[in-house]
Amino acid sequence: MLANIVEKWCLRGWYKNQKIPDLCGGAEQLRMAEQLGFTIRQRDIRPLDFILSLIDALAGDGNCDTQADLHRKFNELTGLNVSYRSWANQAKKDALPTLILWLWVQCLEIFSRKVMAFDEDSPFSEFEHILIQDGSSQAVYDALKEAFPGRFSTVSPAAVELHTTMDLLTNNLVRVQLTEDTRSERDCLPPLPTSMAYILMLMDAGYFELELFAAIDDREGSFICKAPQSINPTILSAVREDGKNPNRYKGQKLKDVLSGFPKDQCLDLDVEWPGFKAWPFRLVVRWNDKKQKWVFVVTNLNRVEFTLSDVLQAYRLRWQIELIFKEIKSYSGWHRFNTKSATLVFSLILMSFVVVTLKRYLAHAAQANLCESGSIEEISTHKVMKSGTHLFGNVISSLINAGKSLVSCIKKLLDFWGNNAKREHPARDGCSGRTRLGFCAVGGA
């Protein structure tokens, strides 16, 4: 229901040829709930109402910290007087996380589409996917330390790790692996596709691995990865930022000549590692005066097409995944819930992904409305997550009440975001932010 209304009212002709399933209609969810074993017999607690009440608790105005808060939110939205025990029996079902995971996968298939792009004259416009891989930990209730052991046993004895992949061009997550906090990032890298042509991966130093880079290169893919301070490859050639070629570094180990590198400009090196001489890579080196240390960025992007500055600026786009982490952990209502139920905690984490995916989709719908009205301003997903919570709650309430006044509720929400959730500093974005490389919303500035 929600998807159809958004398509008809918000996006008009934008995706008019795309048939969007009735995601928030109850029939499909009921069928899946029965298939997964969440619904055995029809009772007052319908699976659609149960899930929508969780969405409202996480994304609406509700300040929910405990299971009792979630139970009261359900009764408030449905007008029922379900007992806490009956509600809790549903919340602890092992099938609940699987049902929410199914819902999130459906959201990704329906609501994720290309909403960002590079200018045609940008070398990065050739990529069909720009994937950002990263992990983020989050503490959970201490009593869950057996189910979710944390790395920092004194401060956070129980914690989870979100290993995520984001597609920069859809501006949304495409993959999440939830593990205990003790799992390393590299162990949770997704398998590489057979062909990676027109795919660029952005990774931080936690994913630095020569075998991975060689595999990406063999699959015709591209990558940019921050390198740890411990690297010590052999320098094959060097190009200074001013275009000069200092030959004195050729054949030297990086650490042997690093102290002689100029700190007032960057160096663009060709380097190789023992055992990987068939894969010479570029290494961009710059001095960070604020942190008083060298920064290393390794890539296989062609120097002729992608300048030294292009590589450094593209790596900064990794910050976009940190914004999603912030939205998931701080602005989706999920944090350290006071519950010992590992099943419910798992369900709430998955539900926060649903909230972020849905709100980002609606943010892009608001963006489409701005573009249609001739505005070149862009919507901030960060502001969308923090504002309009009451209006978003009205949308959820309308869905629970069979879509009553749904069009009006969505119109008010998107009008509000269109007026109050615009990006704050477009001029700054053009100088040092994401639009410096010509990266902007489709149809936007």
JORARA-V811353 format. One record per residue. N is the residue number from 0. RES is the residue in one letter. OMEGA is omega in whole degrees, -180 to 180 (999 if undefined). BURIAL is # if it has 24 or more other ideal C-beta (glycine too) atoms within 12 Angstrom, else .. D_FIRST is the distance of its C-alpha to the first C-alpha in whole Angstrom. Layout:
BEGIN
n=N res=RES omega=OMEGA burial=BURIAL d_first=D_FIRST
n=N res=RES omega=OMEGA burial=BURIAL d_first=D_FIRST
END
This chain:
BEGIN
n=0 res=M omega=-179 burial=# d_first=0
n=1 res=L omega=-178 burial=# d_first=4
n=2 res=A omega=180 burial=# d_first=5
n=3 res=N omega=180 burial=# d_first=5
n=4 res=I omega=179 burial=# d_first=6
n=5 res=V omega=-180 burial=# d_first=9
n=6 res=E omega=-175 burial=# d_first=10
n=7 res=K omega=-173 burial=. d_first=11
n=8 res=W omega=-171 burial=# d_first=12
n=9 res=C omega=-170 burial=# d_first=13
n=10 res=L omega=178 burial=# d_first=15
n=11 res=R omega=-176 burial=. d_first=16
n=12 res=G omega=-173 burial=. d_first=18
n=13 res=W omega=-179 burial=# d_first=18
n=14 res=Y omega=-171 burial=# d_first=16
n=15 res=K omega=179 burial=. d_first=16
n=16 res=N omega=-179 burial=. d_first=17
n=17 res=Q omega=178 burial=. d_first=15
n=18 res=K omega=-177 burial=. d_first=12
n=19 res=I omega=-179 burial=# d_first=9
n=20 res=P omega=-180 burial=. d_first=8
n=21 res=D omega=-172 burial=. d_first=5
n=22 res=L omega=-175 burial=# d_first=6
n=23 res=C omega=168 burial=# d_first=5
n=24 res=G omega=-170 burial=. d_first=5
n=25 res=G omega=-171 burial=# d_first=9
n=26 res=A omega=-177 burial=. d_first=11
n=27 res=E omega=178 burial=# d_first=11
n=28 res=Q omega=178 burial=# d_first=12
n=29 res=L omega=179 burial=. d_first=14
n=30 res=R omega=-179 burial=. d_first=16
n=31 res=M omega=178 burial=# d_first=17
n=32 res=A omega=178 burial=# d_first=18
n=33 res=E omega=-179 burial=. d_first=20
n=34 res=Q omega=-179 burial=. d_first=21
n=35 res=L omega=179 burial=. d_first=22
n=36 res=G omega=177 burial=. d_first=24
n=37 res=F omega=178 burial=# d_first=22
n=38 res=T omega=178 burial=# d_first=21
n=39 res=I omega=178 burial=. d_first=25
n=40 res=R omega=179 burial=. d_first=24
n=41 res=Q omega=179 burial=. d_first=22
n=42 res=R omega=-179 burial=. d_first=22
n=43 res=D omega=-178 burial=. d_first=21
n=44 res=I omega=178 burial=# d_first=20
n=45 res=R omega=-177 burial=# d_first=16
n=46 res=P omega=180 burial=# d_first=16
n=47 res=L omega=179 burial=# d_first=12
n=48 res=D omega=-180 burial=# d_first=14
n=49 res=F omega=-179 burial=# d_first=17
n=50 res=I omega=179 burial=# d_first=15
n=51 res=L omega=178 burial=# d_first=13
n=52 res=S omega=176 burial=# d_first=16
n=53 res=L omega=178 burial=# d_first=18
n=54 res=I omega=-180 burial=# d_first=16
n=55 res=D omega=179 burial=# d_first=17
n=56 res=A omega=-179 burial=# d_first=20
n=57 res=L omega=-171 burial=# d_first=20
n=58 res=A omega=-179 burial=# d_first=19
n=59 res=G omega=-177 burial=# d_first=19
n=60 res=D omega=-175 burial=. d_first=22
n=61 res=G omega=175 burial=# d_first=23
n=62 res=N omega=-174 burial=. d_first=27
n=63 res=C omega=180 burial=# d_first=26
n=64 res=D omega=-175 burial=. d_first=29
n=65 res=T omega=176 burial=# d_first=30
n=66 res=Q omega=-180 burial=# d_first=28
n=67 res=A omega=177 burial=. d_first=29
n=68 res=D omega=179 burial=# d_first=27
n=69 res=L omega=178 burial=# d_first=24
n=70 res=H omega=179 burial=# d_first=25
n=71 res=R omega=178 burial=# d_first=25
n=72 res=K omega=178 burial=# d_first=22
n=73 res=F omega=180 burial=# d_first=20
n=74 res=N omega=180 burial=# d_first=22
n=75 res=E omega=-175 burial=# d_first=22
n=76 res=L omega=-175 burial=# d_first=18
n=77 res=T omega=-176 burial=# d_first=18
n=78 res=G omega=179 burial=. d_first=21
n=79 res=L omega=176 burial=. d_first=23
n=80 res=N omega=-178 burial=. d_first=26
n=81 res=V omega=179 burial=# d_first=26
n=82 res=S omega=180 burial=. d_first=29
n=83 res=Y omega=-178 burial=. d_first=29
n=84 res=R omega=179 burial=. d_first=31
n=85 res=S omega=179 burial=. d_first=28
n=86 res=W omega=-178 burial=# d_first=25
n=87 res=A omega=178 burial=# d_first=28
n=88 res=N omega=176 burial=. d_first=28
n=89 res=Q omega=-176 burial=# d_first=24
n=90 res=A omega=-176 burial=# d_first=25
n=91 res=K omega=180 burial=# d_first=28
n=92 res=K omega=-179 burial=# d_first=26
n=93 res=D omega=-178 burial=. d_first=27
n=94 res=A omega=-176 burial=# d_first=24
n=95 res=L omega=178 burial=# d_first=22
n=96 res=P omega=180 burial=# d_first=23
n=97 res=T omega=178 burial=. d_first=22
n=98 res=L omega=180 burial=# d_first=18
n=99 res=I omega=176 burial=# d_first=18
n=100 res=L omega=176 burial=# d_first=19
n=101 res=W omega=-180 burial=# d_first=17
n=102 res=L omega=-179 burial=# d_first=14
n=103 res=W omega=178 burial=# d_first=16
n=104 res=V omega=177 burial=# d_first=17
n=105 res=Q omega=179 burial=# d_first=14
n=106 res=C omega=-180 burial=# d_first=13
n=107 res=L omega=-179 burial=# d_first=16
n=108 res=E omega=-174 burial=. d_first=16
n=109 res=I omega=-169 burial=# d_first=12
n=110 res=F omega=-179 burial=# d_first=13
n=111 res=S omega=175 burial=# d_first=17
n=112 res=R omega=-176 burial=# d_first=19
n=113 res=K omega=-179 burial=. d_first=22
n=114 res=V omega=179 burial=# d_first=22
n=115 res=M omega=-179 burial=# d_first=26
n=116 res=A omega=173 burial=# d_first=29
n=117 res=F omega=174 burial=# d_first=33
n=118 res=D omega=-177 burial=. d_first=35
n=119 res=E omega=-179 burial=. d_first=36
n=120 res=D omega=177 burial=. d_first=40
n=121 res=S omega=177 burial=. d_first=39
n=122 res=P omega=-179 burial=# d_first=40
n=123 res=F omega=-180 burial=# d_first=37
n=124 res=S omega=-180 burial=. d_first=35
n=125 res=E omega=-175 burial=. d_first=36
n=126 res=F omega=178 burial=# d_first=34
n=127 res=E omega=177 burial=. d_first=30
n=128 res=H omega=172 burial=# d_first=30
n=129 res=I omega=-172 burial=# d_first=31
n=130 res=L omega=177 burial=# d_first=31
n=131 res=I omega=-179 burial=# d_first=32
n=132 res=Q omega=179 burial=# d_first=33
n=133 res=D omega=177 burial=# d_first=33
n=134 res=G omega=179 burial=# d_first=34
n=135 res=S omega=-179 burial=# d_first=33
n=136 res=S omega=179 burial=# d_first=34
n=137 res=Q omega=179 burial=# d_first=33
n=138 res=A omega=174 burial=# d_first=35
n=139 res=V omega=-176 burial=# d_first=34
n=140 res=Y omega=-173 burial=# d_first=35
n=141 res=D omega=-178 burial=# d_first=39
n=142 res=A omega=-179 burial=. d_first=39
n=143 res=L omega=-175 burial=# d_first=37
n=144 res=K omega=177 burial=# d_first=40
n=145 res=E omega=-179 burial=. d_first=40
n=146 res=A omega=-178 burial=# d_first=37
n=147 res=F omega=-179 burial=# d_first=36
n=148 res=P omega=-180 burial=# d_first=40
n=149 res=G omega=177 burial=# d_first=40
n=150 res=R omega=-176 burial=# d_first=43
n=151 res=F omega=-169 burial=. d_first=44
n=152 res=S omega=-179 burial=. d_first=45
n=153 res=T omega=-177 burial=. d_first=47
n=154 res=V omega=-178 burial=. d_first=44
n=155 res=S omega=-178 burial=# d_first=41
n=156 res=P omega=178 burial=# d_first=42
n=157 res=A omega=-179 burial=# d_first=38
n=158 res=A omega=177 burial=# d_first=36
n=159 res=V omega=177 burial=# d_first=33
n=160 res=E omega=177 burial=# d_first=33
n=161 res=L omega=176 burial=# d_first=30
n=162 res=H omega=-168 burial=# d_first=31
n=163 res=T omega=172 burial=# d_first=29
n=164 res=T omega=179 burial=# d_first=28
n=165 res=M omega=172 burial=# d_first=27
n=166 res=D omega=-175 burial=# d_first=26
n=167 res=L omega=-175 burial=# d_first=28
n=168 res=L omega=172 burial=# d_first=26
n=169 res=T omega=178 burial=# d_first=22
n=170 res=N omega=-178 burial=# d_first=23
n=171 res=N omega=177 burial=# d_first=22
n=172 res=L omega=175 burial=# d_first=23
n=173 res=V omega=-180 burial=# d_first=23
n=174 res=R omega=175 burial=# d_first=25
n=175 res=V omega=172 burial=# d_first=26
n=176 res=Q omega=-179 burial=# d_first=29
n=177 res=L omega=-179 burial=# d_first=29
n=178 res=T omega=170 burial=# d_first=33
n=179 res=E omega=-172 burial=# d_first=36
n=180 res=D omega=-176 burial=# d_first=37
n=181 res=T omega=180 burial=. d_first=41
n=182 res=R omega=-180 burial=# d_first=39
n=183 res=S omega=-179 burial=. d_first=40
n=184 res=E omega=-177 burial=# d_first=38
n=185 res=R omega=179 burial=. d_first=40
n=186 res=D omega=-175 burial=. d_first=39
n=187 res=C omega=174 burial=# d_first=36
n=188 res=L omega=178 burial=# d_first=35
n=189 res=P omega=177 burial=. d_first=33
n=190 res=P omega=-179 burial=. d_first=35
n=191 res=L omega=176 burial=# d_first=36
n=192 res=P omega=-179 burial=. d_first=34
n=193 res=T omega=177 burial=. d_first=37
n=194 res=S omega=179 burial=. d_first=37
n=195 res=M omega=177 burial=# d_first=36
n=196 res=A omega=-179 burial=. d_first=37
n=197 res=Y omega=175 burial=. d_first=35
n=198 res=I omega=176 burial=# d_first=34
n=199 res=L omega=178 burial=# d_first=35
n=200 res=M omega=176 burial=# d_first=35
n=201 res=L omega=-175 burial=# d_first=36
n=202 res=M omega=176 burial=# d_first=38
n=203 res=D omega=-172 burial=# d_first=40
n=204 res=A omega=180 burial=. d_first=43
n=205 res=G omega=-179 burial=# d_first=42
n=206 res=Y omega=-179 burial=# d_first=41
n=207 res=F omega=-179 burial=# d_first=44
n=208 res=E omega=-175 burial=# d_first=45
n=209 res=L omega=178 burial=# d_first=48
n=210 res=E omega=178 burial=. d_first=47
n=211 res=L omega=-180 burial=# d_first=43
n=212 res=F omega=179 burial=# d_first=44
n=213 res=A omega=180 burial=# d_first=46
n=214 res=A omega=178 burial=. d_first=43
n=215 res=I omega=-179 burial=# d_first=41
n=216 res=D omega=179 burial=# d_first=44
n=217 res=D omega=-179 burial=. d_first=45
n=218 res=R omega=179 burial=. d_first=41
n=219 res=E omega=177 burial=. d_first=41
n=220 res=G omega=179 burial=# d_first=39
n=221 res=S omega=180 burial=# d_first=40
n=222 res=F omega=169 burial=# d_first=40
n=223 res=I omega=-176 burial=# d_first=41
n=224 res=C omega=173 burial=# d_first=42
n=225 res=K omega=-177 burial=# d_first=44
n=226 res=A omega=178 burial=# d_first=47
n=227 res=P omega=-179 burial=. d_first=49
n=228 res=Q omega=-173 burial=. d_first=52
n=229 res=S omega=-175 burial=. d_first=54
n=230 res=I omega=-180 burial=# d_first=53
n=231 res=N omega=-180 burial=. d_first=57
n=232 res=P omega=174 burial=# d_first=56
n=233 res=T omega=-178 burial=# d_first=59
n=234 res=I omega=178 burial=# d_first=59
n=235 res=L omega=178 burial=# d_first=60
n=236 res=S omega=-178 burial=# d_first=59
n=237 res=A omega=175 burial=# d_first=58
n=238 res=V omega=179 burial=# d_first=57
n=239 res=R omega=-178 burial=# d_first=57
n=240 res=E omega=179 burial=# d_first=55
n=241 res=D omega=176 burial=. d_first=58
n=242 res=G omega=-180 burial=. d_first=58
n=243 res=K omega=-179 burial=. d_first=61
n=244 res=N omega=178 burial=. d_first=62
n=245 res=P omega=-176 burial=. d_first=64
n=246 res=N omega=-176 burial=. d_first=65
n=247 res=R omega=-180 burial=. d_first=67
n=248 res=Y omega=-175 burial=# d_first=64
n=249 res=K omega=179 burial=. d_first=64
n=250 res=G omega=-178 burial=. d_first=64
n=251 res=Q omega=171 burial=# d_first=64
n=252 res=K omega=-175 burial=. d_first=62
n=253 res=L omega=-175 burial=# d_first=59
n=254 res=K omega=-180 burial=. d_first=60
n=255 res=D omega=-176 burial=. d_first=64
n=256 res=V omega=-175 burial=# d_first=63
n=257 res=L omega=-178 burial=# d_first=60
n=258 res=S omega=180 burial=. d_first=63
n=259 res=G omega=179 burial=. d_first=64
n=260 res=F omega=176 burial=# d_first=61
n=261 res=P omega=-179 burial=. d_first=60
n=262 res=K omega=-178 burial=. d_first=58
n=263 res=D omega=175 burial=. d_first=58
n=264 res=Q omega=-175 burial=. d_first=56
n=265 res=C omega=174 burial=# d_first=54
n=266 res=L omega=178 burial=# d_first=55
n=267 res=D omega=-172 burial=# d_first=53
n=268 res=L omega=162 burial=# d_first=55
n=269 res=D omega=-175 burial=# d_first=55
n=270 res=V omega=174 burial=# d_first=55
n=271 res=E omega=178 burial=# d_first=55
n=272 res=W omega=176 burial=# d_first=55
n=273 res=P omega=-179 burial=. d_first=58
n=274 res=G omega=-180 burial=. d_first=56
n=275 res=F omega=-177 burial=. d_first=54
n=276 res=K omega=177 burial=. d_first=56
n=277 res=A omega=-178 burial=. d_first=54
n=278 res=W omega=173 burial=# d_first=51
n=279 res=P omega=-178 burial=# d_first=53
n=280 res=F omega=174 burial=# d_first=50
n=281 res=R omega=175 burial=# d_first=50
n=282 res=L omega=178 burial=# d_first=50
n=283 res=V omega=-176 burial=# d_first=50
n=284 res=V omega=174 burial=# d_first=52
n=285 res=R omega=-180 burial=# d_first=52
n=286 res=W omega=176 burial=. d_first=53
n=287 res=N omega=-175 burial=. d_first=51
n=288 res=D omega=-179 burial=. d_first=54
n=289 res=K omega=-179 burial=. d_first=52
n=290 res=K omega=179 burial=. d_first=51
n=291 res=Q omega=176 burial=. d_first=55
n=292 res=K omega=179 burial=. d_first=54
n=293 res=W omega=175 burial=# d_first=53
n=294 res=V omega=-179 burial=# d_first=49
n=295 res=F omega=176 burial=# d_first=49
n=296 res=V omega=-178 burial=# d_first=46
n=297 res=V omega=-178 burial=# d_first=46
n=298 res=T omega=173 burial=# d_first=45
n=299 res=N omega=177 burial=# d_first=45
n=300 res=L omega=-178 burial=# d_first=44
n=301 res=N omega=-177 burial=. d_first=47
n=302 res=R omega=-178 burial=# d_first=49
n=303 res=V omega=-176 burial=. d_first=50
n=304 res=E omega=-176 burial=. d_first=46
n=305 res=F omega=-178 burial=# d_first=45
n=306 res=T omega=176 burial=# d_first=47
n=307 res=L omega=179 burial=# d_first=48
n=308 res=S omega=178 burial=. d_first=46
n=309 res=D omega=-178 burial=# d_first=43
n=310 res=V omega=-178 burial=# d_first=43
n=311 res=L omega=-180 burial=# d_first=43
n=312 res=Q omega=179 burial=# d_first=41
n=313 res=A omega=179 burial=# d_first=38
n=314 res=Y omega=-180 burial=# d_first=39
n=315 res=R omega=178 burial=# d_first=38
n=316 res=L omega=174 burial=# d_first=34
n=317 res=R omega=-178 burial=# d_first=34
n=318 res=W omega=-178 burial=# d_first=34
n=319 res=Q omega=179 burial=# d_first=30
n=320 res=I omega=176 burial=# d_first=29
n=321 res=E omega=177 burial=# d_first=31
n=322 res=L omega=177 burial=# d_first=29
n=323 res=I omega=177 burial=# d_first=26
n=324 res=F omega=179 burial=# d_first=28
n=325 res=K omega=-180 burial=. d_first=29
n=326 res=E omega=-179 burial=# d_first=25
n=327 res=I omega=-170 burial=# d_first=24
n=328 res=K omega=-175 burial=# d_first=28
n=329 res=S omega=-172 burial=. d_first=28
n=330 res=Y omega=175 burial=# d_first=25
n=331 res=S omega=175 burial=# d_first=22
n=332 res=G omega=-178 burial=# d_first=24
n=333 res=W omega=175 burial=# d_first=25
n=334 res=H omega=-177 burial=# d_first=29
n=335 res=R omega=-180 burial=# d_first=32
n=336 res=F omega=-178 burial=# d_first=30
n=337 res=N omega=-180 burial=. d_first=33
n=338 res=T omega=177 burial=# d_first=32
n=339 res=K omega=-177 burial=. d_first=34
n=340 res=S omega=178 burial=# d_first=32
n=341 res=A omega=179 burial=# d_first=31
n=342 res=T omega=-179 burial=# d_first=28
n=343 res=L omega=178 burial=# d_first=26
n=344 res=V omega=178 burial=# d_first=28
n=345 res=F omega=-180 burial=# d_first=26
n=346 res=S omega=-178 burial=# d_first=23
n=347 res=L omega=177 burial=# d_first=23
n=348 res=I omega=178 burial=# d_first=24
n=349 res=L omega=180 burial=# d_first=21
n=350 res=M omega=177 burial=# d_first=19
n=351 res=S omega=175 burial=# d_first=20
n=352 res=F omega=178 burial=# d_first=20
n=353 res=V omega=-179 burial=# d_first=16
n=354 res=V omega=-179 burial=# d_first=16
n=355 res=V omega=-180 burial=# d_first=18
n=356 res=T omega=-178 burial=# d_first=16
n=357 res=L omega=-178 burial=# d_first=13
n=358 res=K omega=178 burial=# d_first=16
n=359 res=R omega=177 burial=# d_first=18
n=360 res=Y omega=179 burial=# d_first=15
n=361 res=L omega=176 burial=# d_first=14
n=362 res=A omega=178 burial=# d_first=18
n=363 res=H omega=174 burial=# d_first=18
n=364 res=A omega=176 burial=# d_first=16
n=365 res=A omega=177 burial=# d_first=18
n=366 res=Q omega=180 burial=# d_first=21
n=367 res=A omega=178 burial=# d_first=20
n=368 res=N omega=178 burial=# d_first=20
n=369 res=L omega=-179 burial=# d_first=24
n=370 res=C omega=-179 burial=# d_first=25
n=371 res=E omega=179 burial=. d_first=24
n=372 res=S omega=178 burial=. d_first=26
n=373 res=G omega=-180 burial=. d_first=29
n=374 res=S omega=177 burial=. d_first=29
n=375 res=I omega=180 burial=. d_first=30
n=376 res=E omega=-178 burial=# d_first=29
n=377 res=E omega=178 burial=# d_first=27
n=378 res=I omega=176 burial=# d_first=24
n=379 res=S omega=178 burial=# d_first=26
n=380 res=T omega=177 burial=# d_first=23
n=381 res=H omega=179 burial=# d_first=26
n=382 res=K omega=178 burial=# d_first=25
n=383 res=V omega=-179 burial=# d_first=22
n=384 res=M omega=-175 burial=# d_first=22
n=385 res=K omega=-172 burial=. d_first=25
n=386 res=S omega=178 burial=# d_first=23
n=387 res=G omega=-176 burial=# d_first=21
n=388 res=T omega=180 burial=# d_first=20
n=389 res=H omega=179 burial=. d_first=20
n=390 res=L omega=176 burial=# d_first=17
n=391 res=F omega=177 burial=# d_first=15
n=392 res=G omega=177 burial=# d_first=16
n=393 res=N omega=177 burial=# d_first=15
n=394 res=V omega=180 burial=# d_first=11
n=395 res=I omega=179 burial=# d_first=11
n=396 res=S omega=179 burial=# d_first=13
n=397 res=S omega=179 burial=# d_first=11
n=398 res=L omega=179 burial=# d_first=8
n=399 res=I omega=-180 burial=# d_first=11
n=400 res=N omega=173 burial=. d_first=12
n=401 res=A omega=175 burial=. d_first=9
n=402 res=G omega=180 burial=# d_first=7
n=403 res=K omega=179 burial=. d_first=11
n=404 res=S omega=-175 burial=. d_first=12
n=405 res=L omega=-180 burial=# d_first=9
n=406 res=V omega=180 burial=. d_first=10
n=407 res=S omega=-179 burial=. d_first=14
n=408 res=C omega=180 burial=# d_first=13
n=409 res=I omega=179 burial=# d_first=12
n=410 res=K omega=180 burial=# d_first=15
n=411 res=K omega=-179 burial=# d_first=17
n=412 res=L omega=-177 burial=# d_first=16
n=413 res=L omega=175 burial=# d_first=17
n=414 res=D omega=179 burial=. d_first=20
n=415 res=F omega=179 burial=# d_first=21
n=416 res=W omega=178 burial=# d_first=21
n=417 res=G omega=-180 burial=# d_first=22
n=418 res=N omega=-170 burial=. d_first=25
n=419 res=N omega=-176 burial=. d_first=26
n=420 res=A omega=178 burial=# d_first=25
n=421 res=K omega=178 burial=# d_first=27
n=422 res=R omega=-168 burial=# d_first=30
n=423 res=E omega=-171 burial=. d_first=33
n=424 res=H omega=-180 burial=. d_first=36
n=425 res=P omega=179 burial=# d_first=35
n=426 res=A omega=178 burial=. d_first=39
n=427 res=R omega=178 burial=. d_first=39
n=428 res=D omega=-180 burial=# d_first=36
n=429 res=G omega=-179 burial=. d_first=38
n=430 res=C omega=-175 burial=. d_first=42
n=431 res=S omega=-177 burial=. d_first=41
n=432 res=G omega=-171 burial=# d_first=37
n=433 res=R omega=-178 burial=# d_first=34
n=434 res=T omega=179 burial=# d_first=35
n=435 res=R omega=179 burial=# d_first=39
n=436 res=L omega=-178 burial=# d_first=38
n=437 res=G omega=-178 burial=# d_first=36
n=438 res=F omega=-177 burial=# d_first=32
n=439 res=C omega=180 burial=# d_first=30
n=440 res=A omega=179 burial=# d_first=26
n=441 res=V omega=-178 burial=# d_first=25
n=442 res=G omega=180 burial=# d_first=26
n=443 res=G omega=-176 burial=# d_first=28
n=444 res=A omega=999 burial=# d_first=31
END
